[in-house]
Amino acid sequence: MRKINFVVVLCMVICMLCCCNSSKTMLSGKWEAVDNGVRVDGTSLVELEFFSDGTYTSNSSNYEGNYSIDGDRIRLSGILVSSCTFKFNISKGSLTLYYDNGYGVEFKKIE
C-alpha cells in the first residue's frame, strides 16, 4: 500500500513540474500589448519578453526581473518595482494578463 501511495504522489509531482515547464515554454518569447489586434502605445508596459530561465524584460526599465508561475497566476518581480501578480491565459498566440478587478490586457506574440 505504501508503494502505491508513493507512486501516486510521485506521478502528481511530475505532472505539476511538467505543467509549470509547459507554461514557461508557451510563455517564452516576445509579446506586445494590443487592442483589437492593434499595438497599444499608451500604456507603460507595451512589450514583455519572457525567458525559460524564469526571467523577463520589458520596454520599461523598471519592469524586469524574475517571474514565477503558480497554476493560472504569474508573479512578476523586479528591481525597481514591487511584485505584481496577475491571473493569465495563453491561447492561440495571445497572452492576457488579468488584474484583480477583472480588467485584462492582451498581448500578441511577436514572431
C-alpha positions in Angstrom: 0.0 0.0 0.0 2.8 2.4 0.8 4.4 1.7 -2.5 1.2 2.6 -4.3 0.9 5.9 -2.4 4.5 6.8 -3.2 3.9 6.1 -6.9 0.7 8.3 -6.9 2.5 11.1 -5.1 5.5 10.9 -7.5 3.2 11.0 -10.5 1.4 14.1 -9.1 4.7 15.9 -8.6 5.9 15.0 -12.1 2.7 16.3 -13.6 2.9 19.5 -11.7 6.5 20.1 -12.8 5.6 19.3 -16.4 2.7 21.7 -16.3 4.9 24.5 -14.9 7.6 23.9 -17.5 4.9 23.8 -20.3 3.6 27.2 -19.2 7.1 28.6 -19.2 7.7 27.2 -22.7 4.4 28.6 -24.0 5.2 32.0 -22.3 8.8 32.2 -23.6 9.2 34.8 -26.3 8.4 38.5 -27.0 4.9 39.9 -26.6 3.4 43.3 -27.4 0.2 44.8 -26.0 -2.7 45.1 -28.4 -6.2 46.4 -28.5 -8.3 44.6 -31.1 -5.1 43.5 -32.8 -3.6 46.9 -33.0 -0.4 47.7 -31.0 -1.1 49.8 -27.9 1.4 52.6 -27.2 -0.3 54.4 -24.4 0.4 52.0 -21.5 3.6 51.7 -19.5 4.1 48.0 -20.5 3.9 47.7 -24.3 6.4 44.9 -24.7 7.3 41.9 -22.5 9.8 39.2 -23.2 9.8 36.1 -21.1 12.7 33.6 -21.0 12.6 29.9 -20.0 15.0 30.5 -17.1 12.3 32.4 -15.2 13.4 36.0 -16.1 11.7 38.7 -18.1 12.4 42.1 -19.5 10.1 44.9 -20.9 10.1 48.2 -22.7 10.0 49.8 -19.2 13.4 49.6 -17.5 11.9 49.2 -14.0 9.8 46.2 -15.1 12.4 43.5 -15.5 13.5 40.7 -13.2 12.1 37.3 -12.3 8.7 35.6 -12.8 7.1 32.6 -11.3 4.0 30.6 -12.3 1.6 29.0 -9.9 -1.3 27.4 -11.8 -3.1 30.2 -13.7 -1.2 33.0 -11.8 2.0 34.7 -12.8 4.1 36.8 -10.4 6.4 39.4 -11.8 9.1 40.8 -9.5 11.7 43.4 -10.4 14.5 45.5 -9.2 12.7 48.9 -9.0 9.1 47.7 -8.8 7.2 45.7 -6.2 6.0 42.3 -7.2 2.8 42.1 -9.2 0.6 39.0 -9.5 -1.8 38.5 -12.4 -4.1 35.7 -13.5 -3.0 34.8 -17.0 -4.3 32.9 -20.0 -2.4 31.9 -23.2 -4.5 30.9 -26.2 -3.8 31.0 -30.0 -0.7 33.2 -29.8 -2.4 35.6 -27.3 -1.4 36.2 -23.7 -3.9 38.0 -21.4 -2.9 39.3 -18.0 -5.8 40.0 -15.7 -5.8 42.5 -12.8 -7.6 41.6 -9.6 -10.6 43.8 -10.7 -11.0 41.5 -13.8 -9.6 44.0 -16.3 -7.4 42.2 -18.8 -4.5 43.4 -21.0 -4.0 41.4 -24.2 -0.6 40.7 -25.7 0.2 39.1 -29.1 3.3 37.1 -29.6 5.9 38.7 -31.9 7.3 36.1 -34.3 
